[in-house]
């Protein structure tokens, strides 16, 4: 589709609320997912550090 102006592009042929709403929901979900992954990563690293403190590696072969 070719638009005649920026306002026509933003209007999206009368479907602006649907299109831009979907874009907004997509980016909100993406941001939430990235935030969730960041928190999960920090939690996992913290748990691994604690595990290493309580169970240090044995020196030498078994």
mmCIF file of the N, C-alpha and C atoms, coordinates in Angstrom:
data_MODEL
# 
_entry.id   MODEL 
# 
loop_
_atom_site.group_PDB 
_atom_site.id 
_atom_site.type_symbol 
_atom_site.label_atom_id 
_atom_site.label_alt_id 
_atom_site.label_comp_id 
_atom_site.label_asym_id 
_atom_site.label_entity_id 
_atom_site.label_seq_id 
_atom_site.pdbx_PDB_ins_code 
_atom_site.Cartn_x 
_atom_site.Cartn_y 
_atom_site.Cartn_z 
_atom_site.occupancy 
_atom_site.B_iso_or_equiv 
_atom_site.pdbx_formal_charge 
_atom_site.auth_seq_id 
_atom_site.auth_comp_id 
_atom_site.auth_asym_id 
_atom_site.auth_atom_id 
_atom_site.pdbx_PDB_model_num 
ATOM 1   N N  . UNK A 1 1  ? 0.843  -1.173  0.000  1.00 0.00 ? 1  UNK A N  1 
ATOM 2   C CA . UNK A 1 1  ? 0.000  0.000   0.000  1.00 0.00 ? 1  UNK A CA 1 
ATOM 3   C C  . UNK A 1 1  ? 0.890  1.239   0.000  1.00 0.00 ? 1  UNK A C  1 
ATOM 4   N N  . UNK A 1 2  ? 0.541  2.187   -0.813 1.00 0.00 ? 2  UNK A N  1 
ATOM 5   C CA . UNK A 1 2  ? 1.296  3.436   -0.902 1.00 0.00 ? 2  UNK A CA 1 
ATOM 6   C C  . UNK A 1 2  ? 0.444  4.553   -0.303 1.00 0.00 ? 2  UNK A C  1 
ATOM 7   N N  . UNK A 1 3  ? 1.015  5.288   0.622  1.00 0.00 ? 3  UNK A N  1 
ATOM 8   C CA . UNK A 1 3  ? 0.298  6.378   1.285  1.00 0.00 ? 3  UNK A CA 1 
ATOM 9   C C  . UNK A 1 3  ? 0.704  7.707   0.655  1.00 0.00 ? 3  UNK A C  1 
ATOM 10  N N  . UNK A 1 4  ? -0.248 8.627   0.640  1.00 0.00 ? 4  UNK A N  1 
ATOM 11  C CA . UNK A 1 4  ? -0.017 9.932   0.046  1.00 0.00 ? 4  UNK A CA 1 
ATOM 12  C C  . UNK A 1 4  ? 0.664  10.898  1.017  1.00 0.00 ? 4  UNK A C  1 
ATOM 13  N N  . UNK A 1 5  ? 0.529  10.660  2.311  1.00 0.00 ? 5  UNK A N  1 
ATOM 14  C CA . UNK A 1 5  ? 1.118  11.549  3.309  1.00 0.00 ? 5  UNK A CA 1 
ATOM 15  C C  . UNK A 1 5  ? 1.338  10.763  4.600  1.00 0.00 ? 5  UNK A C  1 
ATOM 16  N N  . UNK A 1 6  ? 2.042  11.412  5.545  1.00 0.00 ? 6  UNK A N  1 
ATOM 17  C CA . UNK A 1 6  ? 2.292  10.774  6.842  1.00 0.00 ? 6  UNK A CA 1 
ATOM 18  C C  . UNK A 1 6  ? 0.991  10.592  7.606  1.00 0.00 ? 6  UNK A C  1 
ATOM 19  N N  . UNK A 1 7  ? 0.063  11.533  7.483  1.00 0.00 ? 7  UNK A N  1 
ATOM 20  C CA . UNK A 1 7  ? -1.214 11.389  8.194  1.00 0.00 ? 7  UNK A CA 1 
ATOM 21  C C  . UNK A 1 7  ? -2.017 10.215  7.632  1.00 0.00 ? 7  UNK A C  1 
ATOM 22  N N  . UNK A 1 8  ? -1.931 9.976   6.335  1.00 0.00 ? 8  UNK A N  1 
ATOM 23  C CA . UNK A 1 8  ? -2.593 8.817   5.743  1.00 0.00 ? 8  UNK A CA 1 
ATOM 24  C C  . UNK A 1 8  ? -1.941 7.528   6.221  1.00 0.00 ? 8  UNK A C  1 
ATOM 25  N N  . UNK A 1 9  ? -0.623 7.548   6.380  1.00 0.00 ? 9  UNK A N  1 
ATOM 26  C CA . UNK A 1 9  ? 0.083  6.381   6.901  1.00 0.00 ? 9  UNK A CA 1 
ATOM 27  C C  . UNK A 1 9  ? -0.353 6.085   8.327  1.00 0.00 ? 9  UNK A C  1 
ATOM 28  N N  . UNK A 1 10 ? -0.418 7.129   9.161  1.00 0.00 ? 10 UNK A N  1 
ATOM 29  C CA . UNK A 1 10 ? -0.810 6.947   10.558 1.00 0.00 ? 10 UNK A CA 1 
ATOM 30  C C  . UNK A 1 10 ? -2.265 6.498   10.653 1.00 0.00 ? 10 UNK A C  1 
ATOM 31  N N  . UNK A 1 11 ? -3.121 6.972   9.765  1.00 0.00 ? 11 UNK A N  1 
ATOM 32  C CA . UNK A 1 11 ? -4.536 6.591   9.771  1.00 0.00 ? 11 UNK A CA 1 
ATOM 33  C C  . UNK A 1 11 ? -4.737 5.141   9.348  1.00 0.00 ? 11 UNK A C  1 
ATOM 34  N N  . UNK A 1 12 ? -3.807 4.583   8.590  1.00 0.00 ? 12 UNK A N  1 
ATOM 35  C CA . UNK A 1 12 ? -3.838 3.190   8.143  1.00 0.00 ? 12 UNK A CA 1 
ATOM 36  C C  . UNK A 1 12 ? -5.155 2.810   7.465  1.00 0.00 ? 12 UNK A C  1 
ATOM 37  N N  . UNK A 1 13 ? -5.651 3.702   6.652  1.00 0.00 ? 13 UNK A N  1 
ATOM 38  C CA . UNK A 1 13 ? -6.865 3.399   5.898  1.00 0.00 ? 13 UNK A CA 1 
ATOM 39  C C  . UNK A 1 13 ? -8.087 3.191   6.771  1.00 0.00 ? 13 UNK A C  1 
ATOM 40  N N  . UNK A 1 14 ? -8.109 3.834   7.918  1.00 0.00 ? 14 UNK A N  1 
ATOM 41  C CA . UNK A 1 14 ? -9.255 3.708   8.812  1.00 0.00 ? 14 UNK A CA 1 
ATOM 42  C C  . UNK A 1 14 ? -9.092 2.633   9.875  1.00 0.00 ? 14 UNK A C  1 
ATOM 43  N N  . UNK A 1 15 ? -7.997 1.915   9.849  1.00 0.00 ? 15 UNK A N  1 
ATOM 44  C CA . UNK A 1 15 ? -7.750 0.845   10.820 1.00 0.00 ? 15 UNK A CA 1 
ATOM 45  C C  . UNK A 1 15 ? -6.654 1.215   11.816 1.00 0.00 ? 15 UNK A C  1 
ATOM 46  N N  . UNK A 1 16 ? -6.462 2.492   12.043 1.00 0.00 ? 16 UNK A N  1 
ATOM 47  C CA . UNK A 1 16 ? -5.358 2.964   12.880 1.00 0.00 ? 16 UNK A CA 1 
ATOM 48  C C  . UNK A 1 16 ? -5.431 2.417   14.295 1.00 0.00 ? 16 UNK A C  1 
ATOM 49  N N  . UNK A 1 17 ? -6.618 2.425   14.908 1.00 0.00 ? 17 UNK A N  1 
ATOM 50  C CA . UNK A 1 17 ? -6.730 1.938   16.285 1.00 0.00 ? 17 UNK A CA 1 
ATOM 51  C C  . UNK A 1 17 ? -6.334 0.473   16.386 1.00 0.00 ? 17 UNK A C  1 
ATOM 52  N N  . UNK A 1 18 ? -6.773 -0.323  15.436 1.00 0.00 ? 18 UNK A N  1 
ATOM 53  C CA . UNK A 1 18 ? -6.433 -1.741  15.441 1.00 0.00 ? 18 UNK A CA 1 
ATOM 54  C C  . UNK A 1 18 ? -4.933 -1.944  15.186 1.00 0.00 ? 18 UNK A C  1 
ATOM 55  N N  . UNK A 1 19 ? -4.403 -1.304  14.168 1.00 0.00 ? 19 UNK A N  1 
ATOM 56  C CA . UNK A 1 19 ? -2.998 -1.500  13.788 1.00 0.00 ? 19 UNK A CA 1 
ATOM 57  C C  . UNK A 1 19 ? -2.063 -0.996  14.874 1.00 0.00 ? 19 UNK A C  1 
ATOM 58  N N  . UNK A 1 20 ? -2.245 0.256   15.295 1.00 0.00 ? 20 UNK A N  1 
ATOM 59  C CA . UNK A 1 20 ? -1.319 0.809   16.284 1.00 0.00 ? 20 UNK A CA 1 
ATOM 60  C C  . UNK A 1 20 ? -1.534 0.202   17.659 1.00 0.00 ? 20 UNK A C  1 
ATOM 61  N N  . UNK A 1 21 ? -2.754 -0.223  17.941 1.00 0.00 ? 21 UNK A N  1 
ATOM 62  C CA . UNK A 1 21 ? -3.004 -0.950  19.186 1.00 0.00 ? 21 UNK A CA 1 
ATOM 63  C C  . UNK A 1 21 ? -2.255 -2.276  19.203 1.00 0.00 ? 21 UNK A C  1 
ATOM 64  N N  . UNK A 1 22 ? -2.281 -2.977  18.078 1.00 0.00 ? 22 UNK A N  1 
ATOM 65  C CA . UNK A 1 22 ? -1.565 -4.249  17.969 1.00 0.00 ? 22 UNK A CA 1 
ATOM 66  C C  . UNK A 1 22 ? -0.056 -4.032  18.089 1.00 0.00 ? 22 UNK A C  1 
ATOM 67  N N  . UNK A 1 23 ? 0.452  -2.967  17.485 1.00 0.00 ? 23 UNK A N  1 
ATOM 68  C CA . UNK A 1 23 ? 1.879  -2.655  17.583 1.00 0.00 ? 23 UNK A CA 1 
ATOM 69  C C  . UNK A 1 23 ? 2.245  -2.351  19.038 1.00 0.00 ? 23 UNK A C  1 
ATOM 70  N N  . UNK A 1 24 ? 1.403  -1.594  19.714 1.00 0.00 ? 24 UNK A N  1 
ATOM 71  C CA . UNK A 1 24 ? 1.639  -1.259  21.121 1.00 0.00 ? 24 UNK A CA 1 
ATOM 72  C C  . UNK A 1 24 ? 1.626  -2.508  22.000 1.00 0.00 ? 24 UNK A C  1 
ATOM 73  N N  . UNK A 1 25 ? 0.652  -3.375  21.793 1.00 0.00 ? 25 UNK A N  1 
ATOM 74  C CA . UNK A 1 25 ? 0.573  -4.621  22.574 1.00 0.00 ? 25 UNK A CA 1 
ATOM 75  C C  . UNK A 1 25 ? 1.797  -5.488  22.304 1.00 0.00 ? 25 UNK A C  1 
ATOM 76  N N  . UNK A 1 26 ? 2.224  -5.569  21.049 1.00 0.00 ? 26 UNK A N  1 
ATOM 77  C CA . UNK A 1 26 ? 3.410  -6.362  20.716 1.00 0.00 ? 26 UNK A CA 1 
ATOM 78  C C  . UNK A 1 26 ? 4.644  -5.856  21.454 1.00 0.00 ? 26 UNK A C  1 
ATOM 79  N N  . UNK A 1 27 ? 4.885  -4.551  21.396 1.00 0.00 ? 27 UNK A N  1 
ATOM 80  C CA . UNK A 1 27 ? 6.076  -4.014  22.048 1.00 0.00 ? 27 UNK A CA 1 
ATOM 81  C C  . UNK A 1 27 ? 5.982  -4.092  23.569 1.00 0.00 ? 27 UNK A C  1 
ATOM 82  N N  . UNK A 1 28 ? 4.796  -3.970  24.117 1.00 0.00 ? 28 UNK A N  1 
ATOM 83  C CA . UNK A 1 28 ? 4.620  -4.127  25.562 1.00 0.00 ? 28 UNK A CA 1 
ATOM 84  C C  . UNK A 1 28 ? 4.917  -5.567  25.970 1.00 0.00 ? 28 UNK A C  1 
ATOM 85  N N  . UNK A 1 29 ? 4.424  -6.532  25.200 1.00 0.00 ? 29 UNK A N  1 
ATOM 86  C CA . UNK A 1 29 ? 4.695  -7.939  25.493 1.00 0.00 ? 29 UNK A CA 1 
ATOM 87  C C  . UNK A 1 29 ? 6.178  -8.254  25.337 1.00 0.00 ? 29 UNK A C  1 
ATOM 88  N N  . UNK A 1 30 ? 6.808  -7.688  24.339 1.00 0.00 ? 30 UNK A N  1 
ATOM 89  C CA . UNK A 1 30 ? 8.236  -7.892  24.133 1.00 0.00 ? 30 UNK A CA 1 
ATOM 90  C C  . UNK A 1 30 ? 9.041  -7.332  25.302 1.00 0.00 ? 30 UNK A C  1 
ATOM 91  N N  . UNK A 1 31 ? 8.690  -6.132  25.751 1.00 0.00 ? 31 UNK A N  1 
ATOM 92  C CA . UNK A 1 31 ? 9.389  -5.525  26.888 1.00 0.00 ? 31 UNK A CA 1 
ATOM 93  C C  . UNK A 1 31 ? 9.175  -6.354  28.150 1.00 0.00 ? 31 UNK A C  1 
ATOM 94  N N  . UNK A 1 32 ? 7.954  -6.838  28.361 1.00 0.00 ? 32 UNK A N  1 
ATOM 95  C CA . UNK A 1 32 ? 7.660  -7.667  29.527 1.00 0.00 ? 32 UNK A CA 1 
ATOM 96  C C  . UNK A 1 32 ? 8.458  -8.967  29.480 1.00 0.00 ? 32 UNK A C  1 
ATOM 97  N N  . UNK A 1 33 ? 8.551  -9.564  28.322 1.00 0.00 ? 33 UNK A N  1 
ATOM 98  C CA . UNK A 1 33 ? 9.324  -10.801 28.169 1.00 0.00 ? 33 UNK A CA 1 
ATOM 99  C C  . UNK A 1 33 ? 10.809 -10.571 28.453 1.00 0.00 ? 33 UNK A C  1 
ATOM 100 N N  . UNK A 1 34 ? 11.367 -9.497  27.925 1.00 0.00 ? 34 UNK A N  1 
ATOM 101 C CA . UNK A 1 34 ? 12.778 -9.205  28.172 1.00 0.00 ? 34 UNK A CA 1 
ATOM 102 C C  . UNK A 1 34 ? 13.033 -8.925  29.651 1.00 0.00 ? 34 UNK A C  1 
ATOM 103 N N  . UNK A 1 35 ? 12.124 -8.191  30.286 1.00 0.00 ? 35 UNK A N  1 
ATOM 104 C CA . UNK A 1 35 ? 12.240 -7.916  31.710 1.00 0.00 ? 35 UNK A CA 1 
ATOM 105 C C  . UNK A 1 35 ? 12.166 -9.208  32.515 1.00 0.00 ? 35 UNK A C  1 
ATOM 106 N N  . UNK A 1 36 ? 11.243 -10.082 32.155 1.00 0.00 ? 36 UNK A N  1 
ATOM 107 C CA . UNK A 1 36 ? 11.091 -11.361 32.833 1.00 0.00 ? 36 UNK A CA 1 
ATOM 108 C C  . UNK A 1 36 ? 12.343 -12.226 32.673 1.00 0.00 ? 36 UNK A C  1 
ATOM 109 N N  . UNK A 1 37 ? 12.908 -12.260 31.483 1.00 0.00 ? 37 UNK A N  1 
ATOM 110 C CA . UNK A 1 37 ? 14.129 -13.028 31.250 1.00 0.00 ? 37 UNK A CA 1 
ATOM 111 C C  . UNK A 1 37 ? 15.299 -12.477 32.060 1.00 0.00 ? 37 UNK A C  1 
ATOM 112 N N  . UNK A 1 38 ? 15.383 -11.166 32.164 1.00 0.00 ? 38 UNK A N  1 
ATOM 113 C CA . UNK A 1 38 ? 16.445 -10.536 32.948 1.00 0.00 ? 38 UNK A CA 1 
ATOM 114 C C  . UNK A 1 38 ? 16.320 -10.926 34.421 1.00 0.00 ? 38 UNK A C  1 
ATOM 115 N N  . UNK A 1 39 ? 15.107 -10.885 34.967 1.00 0.00 ? 39 UNK A N  1 
ATOM 116 C CA . UNK A 1 39 ? 14.899 -11.273 36.358 1.00 0.00 ? 39 UNK A CA 1 
ATOM 117 C C  . UNK A 1 39 ? 15.209 -12.756 36.576 1.00 0.00 ? 39 UNK A C  1 
ATOM 118 N N  . UNK A 1 40 ? 14.782 -13.600 35.657 1.00 0.00 ? 40 UNK A N  1 
ATOM 119 C CA . UNK A 1 40 ? 15.041 -15.031 35.779 1.00 0.00 ? 40 UNK A CA 1 
ATOM 120 C C  . UNK A 1 40 ? 16.534 -15.314 35.714 1.00 0.00 ? 40 UNK A C  1 
ATOM 121 N N  . UNK A 1 41 ? 17.236 -14.604 34.856 1.00 0.00 ? 41 UNK A N  1 
ATOM 122 C CA . UNK A 1 41 ? 18.682 -14.784 34.744 1.00 0.00 ? 41 UNK A CA 1 
ATOM 123 C C  . UNK A 1 41 ? 19.385 -14.389 36.040 1.00 0.00 ? 41 UNK A C  1 
ATOM 124 N N  . UNK A 1 42 ? 18.993 -13.253 36.607 1.00 0.00 ? 42 UNK A N  1 
ATOM 125 C CA . UNK A 1 42 ? 19.597 -12.818 37.871 1.00 0.00 ? 42 UNK A CA 1 
ATOM 126 C C  . UNK A 1 42 ? 19.319 -13.814 38.983 1.00 0.00 ? 42 UNK A C  1 
ATOM 127 N N  . UNK A 1 43 ? 18.083 -14.332 39.022 1.00 0.00 ? 43 UNK A N  1 
ATOM 128 C CA . UNK A 1 43 ? 17.717 -15.304 40.053 1.00 0.00 ? 43 UNK A CA 1 
ATOM 129 C C  . UNK A 1 43 ? 18.536 -16.580 39.905 1.00 0.00 ? 43 UNK A C  1 
ATOM 130 N N  . UNK A 1 44 ? 18.681 -17.070 38.695 1.00 0.00 ? 44 UNK A N  1 
ATOM 131 C CA . UNK A 1 44 ? 19.447 -18.289 38.461 1.00 0.00 ? 44 UNK A CA 1 
ATOM 132 C C  . UNK A 1 44 ? 20.910 -18.105 38.847 1.00 0.00 ? 44 UNK A C  1 
ATOM 133 N N  . UNK A 1 45 ? 21.510 -16.982 38.468 1.00 0.00 ? 45 UNK A N  1 
ATOM 134 C CA . UNK A 1 45 ? 22.908 -16.733 38.823 1.00 0.00 ? 45 UNK A CA 1 
ATOM 135 C C  . UNK A 1 45 ? 23.081 -16.634 40.336 1.00 0.00 ? 45 UNK A C  1 
ATOM 136 N N  . UNK A 1 46 ? 22.129 -15.994 41.024 1.00 0.00 ? 46 UNK A N  1 
ATOM 137 C CA . UNK A 1 46 ? 22.183 -15.887 42.473 1.00 0.00 ? 46 UNK A CA 1 
ATOM 138 C C  . UNK A 1 46 ? 22.087 -17.275 43.118 1.00 0.00 ? 46 UNK A C  1 
ATOM 139 N N  . UNK A 1 47 ? 21.188 -18.116 42.609 1.00 0.00 ? 47 UNK A N  1 
ATOM 140 C CA . UNK A 1 47 ? 21.051 -19.472 43.135 1.00 0.00 ? 47 UNK A CA 1 
ATOM 141 C C  . UNK A 1 47 ? 22.305 -20.302 42.886 1.00 0.00 ? 47 UNK A C  1 
ATOM 142 N N  . UNK A 1 48 ? 22.915 -20.148 41.731 1.00 0.00 ? 48 UNK A N  1 
ATOM 143 C CA . UNK A 1 48 ? 24.143 -20.893 41.435 1.00 0.00 ? 48 UNK A CA 1 
ATOM 144 C C  . UNK A 1 48 ? 25.286 -20.447 42.341 1.00 0.00 ? 48 UNK A C  1 
ATOM 145 N N  . UNK A 1 49 ? 25.380 -19.146 42.616 1.00 0.00 ? 49 UNK A N  1 
ATOM 146 C CA . UNK A 1 49 ? 26.413 -18.660 43.539 1.00 0.00 ? 49 UNK A CA 1 
ATOM 147 C C  . UNK A 1 49 ? 26.200 -19.226 44.934 1.00 0.00 ? 49 UNK A C  1 
ATOM 148 N N  . UNK A 1 50 ? 24.955 -19.268 45.393 1.00 0.00 ? 50 UNK A N  1 
ATOM 149 C CA . UNK A 1 50 ? 24.658 -19.814 46.714 1.00 0.00 ? 50 UNK A CA 1 
ATOM 150 C C  . UNK A 1 50 ? 24.974 -21.302 46.759 1.00 0.00 ? 50 UNK A C  1 
ATOM 151 N N  . UNK A 1 51 ? 24.629 -22.010 45.720 1.00 0.00 ? 51 UNK A N  1 
ATOM 152 C CA . UNK A 1 51 ? 24.914 -23.447 45.652 1.00 0.00 ? 51 UNK A CA 1 
ATOM 153 C C  . UNK A 1 51 ? 26.413 -23.704 45.714 1.00 0.00 ? 51 UNK A C  1 
ATOM 154 N N  . UNK A 1 52 ? 27.179 -22.879 45.016 1.00 0.00 ? 52 UNK A N  1 
ATOM 155 C CA . UNK A 1 52 ? 28.630 -23.038 45.008 1.00 0.00 ? 52 UNK A CA 1 
ATOM 156 C C  . UNK A 1 52 ? 29.215 -22.747 46.393 1.00 0.00 ? 52 UNK A C  1 
ATOM 157 N N  . UNK A 1 53 ? 28.627 -21.804 47.127 1.00 0.00 ? 53 UNK A N  1 
ATOM 158 C CA . UNK A 1 53 ? 29.108 -21.491 48.468 1.00 0.00 ? 53 UNK A CA 1 
ATOM 159 C C  . UNK A 1 53 ? 28.853 -22.653 49.423 1.00 0.00 ? 53 UNK A C  1 
ATOM 160 N N  . UNK A 1 54 ? 27.699 -23.280 49.328 1.00 0.00 ? 54 UNK A N  1 
ATOM 161 C CA . UNK A 1 54 ? 27.341 -24.355 50.258 1.00 0.00 ? 54 UNK A CA 1 
ATOM 162 C C  . UNK A 1 54 ? 27.956 -25.696 49.887 1.00 0.00 ? 54 UNK A C  1 
ATOM 163 N N  . UNK A 1 55 ? 28.261 -25.888 48.629 1.00 0.00 ? 55 UNK A N  1 
ATOM 164 C CA . UNK A 1 55 ? 28.844 -27.144 48.155 1.00 0.00 ? 55 UNK A CA 1 
ATOM 165 C C  . UNK A 1 55 ? 30.077 -26.839 47.297 1.00 0.00 ? 55 UNK A C  1 
ATOM 166 N N  . UNK A 1 56 ? 31.187 -26.477 47.922 1.00 0.00 ? 56 UNK A N  1 
ATOM 167 C CA . UNK A 1 56 ? 32.376 -26.183 47.104 1.00 0.00 ? 56 UNK A CA 1 
ATOM 168 C C  . UNK A 1 56 ? 32.860 -27.440 46.372 1.00 0.00 ? 56 UNK A C  1 
ATOM 169 N N  . UNK A 1 57 ? 33.478 -27.229 45.240 1.00 0.00 ? 57 UNK A N  1 
ATOM 170 C CA . UNK A 1 57 ? 33.975 -28.346 44.427 1.00 0.00 ? 57 UNK A CA 1 
ATOM 171 C C  . UNK A 1 57 ? 35.075 -29.074 45.186 1.00 0.00 ? 57 UNK A C  1 
ATOM 172 N N  . UNK A 1 58 ? 35.038 -30.372 45.098 1.00 0.00 ? 58 UNK A N  1 
ATOM 173 C CA . UNK A 1 58 ? 36.083 -31.167 45.748 1.00 0.00 ? 58 UNK A CA 1 
ATOM 174 C C  . UNK A 1 58 ? 37.365 -31.035 44.953 1.00 0.00 ? 58 UNK A C  1 
ATOM 175 N N  . UNK A 1 59 ? 38.480 -31.028 45.642 1.00 0.00 ? 59 UNK A N  1 
ATOM 176 C CA . UNK A 1 59 ? 39.756 -30.954 44.944 1.00 0.00 ? 59 UNK A CA 1 
ATOM 177 C C  . UNK A 1 59 ? 40.229 -32.357 44.599 1.00 0.00 ? 59 UNK A C  1 
ATOM 178 N N  . UNK A 1 60 ? 40.647 -32.549 43.374 1.00 0.00 ? 60 UNK A N  1 
ATOM 179 C CA . UNK A 1 60 ? 41.173 -33.819 42.926 1.00 0.00 ? 60 UNK A CA 1 
ATOM 180 C C  . UNK A 1 60 ? 40.087 -34.724 42.369 1.00 0.00 ? 60 UNK A C  1 
ATOM 181 N N  . UNK A 1 61 ? 40.518 -35.810 41.704 1.00 0.00 ? 61 UNK A N  1 
ATOM 182 C CA . UNK A 1 61 ? 39.561 -36.736 41.102 1.00 0.00 ? 61 UNK A CA 1 
ATOM 183 C C  . UNK A 1 61 ? 38.881 -37.591 42.179 1.00 0.00 ? 61 UNK A C  1 
ATOM 184 N N  . UNK A 1 62 ? 37.699 -38.123 41.886 1.00 0.00 ? 62 UNK A N  1 
ATOM 185 C CA . UNK A 1 62 ? 36.958 -38.935 42.871 1.00 0.00 ? 62 UNK A CA 1 
ATOM 186 C C  . UNK A 1 62 ? 37.582 -40.264 43.154 1.00 0.00 ? 62 UNK A C  1 
# 
